[in-house]
Amino acid sequence: MVVGGGGREHAIIKKLKMNKDVTEIFALPGNGGIASDATCVSIPATDINGIVEFAVKENIDYAVVAPDDPLVLGAVDALEAKGIPCFGPKANAAIIEGSKVFSKNLMKKYGIPTAEYEVFDNMDAALKYLETAPIPTVIKADGLALGKGVIIAQTRQEAVDAVKSMMGDKIFGKSGETLVIEEFLTGPEVSVLSFTDGKTVVPMISSMDHKRIGDNDTGLNTGGMGTIAPNPYYTDSVAKECMETIFLPTINAMNAEGRTFKGCLYFGLMITEKGPKVIEYNCRFGDPETQVVLPLLESDLLTVMQAVTNEKLSETEVNFSDKYACCVIMASNGYPTKYEKGFEINIPAEISDKVYVAGAALKEGKLVTNGGRVLGATEIADSLSEAIKASYGLVEKISFDNAYYRHDIGAKAMKAEVK
């Protein structure tokens, strides 16, 4: 059973299907595209009681809880209480993403490199602080906000507006009642997903996300418009430093706090002039990073996940291909604000194994758009330039009305490779 219904879950399901012992996969709730690879069950990912009842009734052998909301709500705790083994952290460990204040305080307490910050639960105090704070600055809602609770304010007025919208207008509800205002860091960003059983950390292939809606990183932030892997800025020496100063110290810190983390811990990093620093933690696979990282995994995903659950990761081989991957996200025009739904999606059968469907539904047997980010097209090749070219080749074969995508996924990474 895979809990969730986006492109990330589709990538996980396609990989799990490769294990010959897997006879059936249920997706809760899944989506119209996932329906070709799993049995979709219309139970929302946040309906913990519904998920547990279904898992018990169907005698589920193994559950993967993929999104942040059910993890923070305690889906793994509830499933394990019924004897169902799971991949994913318990609620007391998922707080590392569920609360920005918790994660910032954890890093400060254990000396894990991150941006300087202040915490506010009072709007007037936050606004007062902004009168003299260095600009640009970063405003973060404490709780979960669909990946949109971070605003980089380039001017003092933008910072004031961000605080007022989060704390005054409550655009993120309870998630914005407490804010973190932090130092603006500069440098290349790197996403590193990692398998961990609470003792061993196995980083996956690094990746680079493209958050802004427009070419050349312009416009609004999104859930991610495309990814490439590996990230050329994440060199062997940077990887070694991250393991010593960030990855292992984080696992040890969580253990020391009685919050052992088992599952996929995502490190959002910035390579600054003073070395790598943590921008954010996620308590799960990233989306769309998963769509380039898992296709490069050569080991069996279910075997690795079960090793995490059983705390046997140190005894398990986790191998990745030395090739390159690129994923281009095709979205509905108007995303991330207003967009129309219901347009038929045409994906040629011969490329369907390389397409991860996110926002789509089945209507009268046809796949139609049903979200902002509709799908991701991923290609693997021997070089980054070939992977990018091939990925855009897939995009040209897929069609739906009002389709929108960026034309420069991987361009920044190509510049880094040239240097």
N, C-alpha and C positions, 0 to 999 in steps of 0.2 A: 504494500500500500504506500503510495506516494501522496503526501498531503501538499496541495498547492495547485495552481492552474495557469502557470505562465511559461515563457520560453525556457527558463531555467529548469522547470520541472520536466518539460519535454526532452531537454538534453539529458537529464538524469534518467528518465524512463528509457530513452533509446539505448543508453549505455547499460542499464540493468537488464534489458532484453537480451543482451549478448551472452548472458550466463545461461548455459544449457539447462540448469536445474530450475530456472524460473519458468513456471507454467502459466501464471496469470498475474497481471499487474492491474491494480485498481488505482485510479487517480481521483482525488477528492479536492475540489470538484472537477479538475481537468479543464479542457476546453475543446472546441470543435476539431482542432488539429491533432490534439493529443488522442482523441477518440480513435484514430487509426492505429495507435500503438498501445493503447490501454483501455480498460473498461472505465468510463467516466461515471461517477456517482455524484449527484447534485447535493452534496453536503458541503457547506462553506468551510473554508480552511480554519475559520475562527470558532466553529461550532464544536468545541472540545467534547462535549457529551455525545453528540451525534457521531463524531469520529471514533470514539472509544466503543460505542454500542455497535457500530458497523464492523470494527476490527474484531470484536469478540464474536459476533454473529457469523462472520465469514472465516473464522479461524486463521486470521492473518499470521503468517510466519515471521514477517519482518516489516517494520514500518520506517519510512523515511519522511521526517517532517522538515520540509524545505523552507517555507517562508518565516520571516521574523515574528509576525503577530502570534501564530499559534505556539511558537517556541517560548515567547515571553509570557504567554497565557498559561503555560504549563502542560502542553499537549504530551510531551515526552514523559513527564511525571505521571500523568493520568494513564497513559498506555502501559508504561512499565508496571504500574500498580496492578494492572490486570494480567501481568505476565507476558506482555508482548514486547520483544526486544526492538529497540529503536536506534536510528541514527539521528543524532541531534542532541544539543545540550538541554539539561533540565532548566526550569525557570530561574533558579538562583544563579545559574551561570549565564543564561541568555540575557541577563541584566546588563552585561558588558555592551550590548547594543541597545537594550531597552531604556537605558538611562545614560545620557552623555555625561551628566554630573558624576555618576558612579565611575564611569571609565576614566574621566579626567582625574578624579581624586585617587583612583587606583594607581594611575601612572605617576602621579606626584609622590604618593606614599612609597612606591617601590623604585623610584628613580628611572622610569622608562621614558626615553626622550619623546617629548611632545611640545606643542606650542604653549606659551604662557597663556593663562586664562583667569577670568573671574566668573563667579556664579551669582545670579540674581533671581530672587523670587518676588521682587517688588519693582514695578515699572518706573516709579520716580527715581529710585536708586540707580537703575540701569541707565536711564536718560542722563542723570547727573554724571555718571561715570563717563558717558560718551562725550561730554563736553571737552574732556582733555585726553581721551583715549587716542592712541596712534591710529591714523587712517592710511590705507584701507584696514578694515577690521572684519572679523568673521562672527556672525550671529548664528547661534545654533539653538533650536528647540531641544529641550531635554529628552523628550520622549520620541516615539516612532512617528514619522510623518511621511510615509511612502517614499522615502529617499529625497524629499523636497524640503526638509526642515532646516536647511543651511543656506544662509544668504551672505555672499561676500559683498560688503558695502564699500564702494569706491570713494564715497563722499560721506561727510558727517550727516547730511540730510538723509541719505539712503539708510544709514545705520539707525537713525531716529525712527524713520518710517518702518523699518523691519521690526524694531522693538515694539512699536505701537500696534503693528498688525498682528504680531504673535501674542503679546500680553494684553493689549487693549481689545482688539477685534477678535481675538481667539481663533485665528484662521486654522490653527492646528488643534483646537480644543484644549484638552488637559495637557497634551504634549508640550504646549508652549507656555504653561504657567510658570515654569522655571526655565531660565535661559543661561547658556554659556556664551560669554563674549571673549573671543580669543585672538591672540596674535596672528597676523596674516603672514603665512610662510610662503616662500617662493622656491621653485625648483620643479623638476619633473615629478609627476605623480606615478606611482606604481601600485597595482593591486596584487597582493599575494594571498591566495587561498591556501589553507593548510589543513591536512588531516591531523587530528590529535586525539589521543585516548586519555589525556590528562597526565601522561608521563612522557611520551615521545611526541615530537612534532615533526611532521613530514610536509614541508612546503611543496605546493604544486608549482607548475610552470607559471612564471610571472605574466602579467598582462597589463594592457593599457586601455582604459575606458575613455570614451568620448562623451562627456556629459551634456554639452551645450547642444541646442537644437540646430544651430546653423553652421555652415561651413566656416572654417578658420576660428572655431570656438567662439561663435557669436550667439547672441540671443539667450533665451531662458534655459535654466537647468532642466534636465529631463532625468528619467530613470536610466539613461544610457543609450546612445544612438549607434554604438558599434564598439568593437574591441579587436585588438590584435594580441598575439602571443607568439614567442616570449617578448617581454619589454626590453628593448636594447639598453635602457638606462640602468637596468637591474643586473649589474655585472657580478662576476664571482666574488669580488672583494666586498661589494655592497651586500650581497647575499650572506656572506660570512659575518659581517658586522651586524646585520639584522638578526641573525640567529643568536648571536652573543648578547646583544643589547636590548632586543625587543621580543623575539619569539619565545625563547626559553624563559626569560624573566616574566613575561605575561602569564605563561602556564603556571610557573612557580608562584606568582602572586595570587592567582585564582585559587590554587591549592591552599596557600597560607590563609586565605580568607574563608576556607571551607566551602568553596564554590567550584569544585573541580569541573573543568570544561572538557566535554567529550563531543566530538562532531567535527564540523568544518568551521574553523575560526578564520575570518577574513581580516587581513591587515591592510588598511588603506594607508599608504606611506607617501611621504614626500622626501625626495633626496635633496636636502638643503646643503648650503655651503658648510654647515656644521655637522653634516652627516645625516643619516636617515632618521626621520621622526614620524610618529604615528599621527595621522589626521583623524582616523576613525577605526573602530572595530565593528565588524558585523558578526553576528552569531550563526551565520549560515553562508551557503554558496552565494556569490554575487550574481546579479543579472544585469548585463549580458556577459560577464566574464566567464561564467560556466560554459557558455556556448562556444568558447575557443579553447578553454582549458581541458574539459572532459574529452573532446574529440582527440586530443593529443595523449590521453592516458592509455597506455598499452596494457596495464594490469587490469584484472577483472574488478570492476567497481564494487559489486556486491561483496566480494571477498575482503576488499579493503575496508568497506563500511562495517562489516561484521567484526573485523579485527579491532576496529575502533571501539565498538560496543563491548567486546570481550577483553579489552585492554591488552591486546596481543599485537599492537601495531609494530613494535620493535622486531617482531619475528616475521613480518609480512613484507614481501617485495612490492614496492610501489614504483613502477617505471613509466617514464614519459618518452614520447618520440622526440627526436632532435629536429623535427620539421617545424614549420611556421603555420599559424592559423590566423584567419581574418573573418570576422563576423560583421556584416552590414545589417543594421536594423531598418526594416521598412515600416513606416508609421502612417497614421492617418493624417492628412494635411490639416493643420490647425492645432495638433498636439504640441505642447502639453496643456493648452487651454481648451478651446472648443473645437470639436470635430464631429463629422457625421459618421454613422455606422450603417452596416447592412449591405455593403457592396460585395459582390461575389469575388472570391480570390481564386485565381488560376495558378496552380503549381504543377508543372509537368511531372508525371510519375517517376521519370528517370532521375530526377534530382530531389525527390521528397525526403530521402534519407539525410540530406544536407540542410534541411530547412527545419527550424525550431519555431513552432507556432505559439504565439503569446495571446494576442487579443482577437480571437475568432470564435464563431459559433457555427453550429450546423443548423441550417434552415431549409426544410424540405429537401434534405439530402445534399445540399450545397454548402460549401464553406464560405462564410461571409465575415466581413470585418466587424469586430465587436469590442474594440479598444483603441487606445492611443498608439501603443507599440503593437503592431500586428504580427510581425514575424522577424526572425533573424536568418540570414543566409550565410552559412559558414563553409569555407573551403580551406583545404590543407595543401601545402606545397613545400618544395625544397628551399625556397627563399621567401622572404617577406613580400618582395615586389610581385612574385608569382602568385602568392596567396591572395594579395589584395586584388590583383587583376582577375583572378579566377572567381573570387567572391562577388565582384561587380558583374562578372559574366552570368552568375546565377541570378542576380537581381534583375538583369535584363530579360530573363526567361519567365519571371514571375509577374503577374499583372493583377491589379485591382484599381477601381476608380478612386481618385483622391490620394493615390500613393505618394509618399514623401520620404526621401532619405538623403543623408549627407553624401557628398561626393568626394570627401577627403579623409575617409577613415584610413588610418595608418600613415598619412602623409608626414605627421610630426615624427613618428618612429623612423620613417625612411631617412629623414634629415639627420637623426641621431646616428643611424647606421653609417651614413656617409662620412661623418666626422672622424 
